[in-house]
Amino acid sequence: DTSARPDDREWQSLAERVLASGRPTPPAGVPDGFAYEITVDGRTVYAADPRLTEEQRELITRVLKEGA
């Protein structure tokens, strides 16, 4: 939930772009690669290294940095 954050619009915009570029099913990954299940407002998409989009990589990095 980002509604109380001053950068809420930025997070929401990034999340919308990630949802638009995500896959509806888990993609094949690579050995020792990370796979991600990204859920925003009840909608889930999947992504995996090394084929992350720039938006996916940015959102994942930001969420991990925030500790969520």
Buried (B, 14 or more C-beta within 10 A) or exposed (E): EBEEEEEEEEBBEBBBBBBEBBEEEEEEBEEEEEEBEBEBEEEEBBBBBEEBBEBBBBBBEBBEEEEE
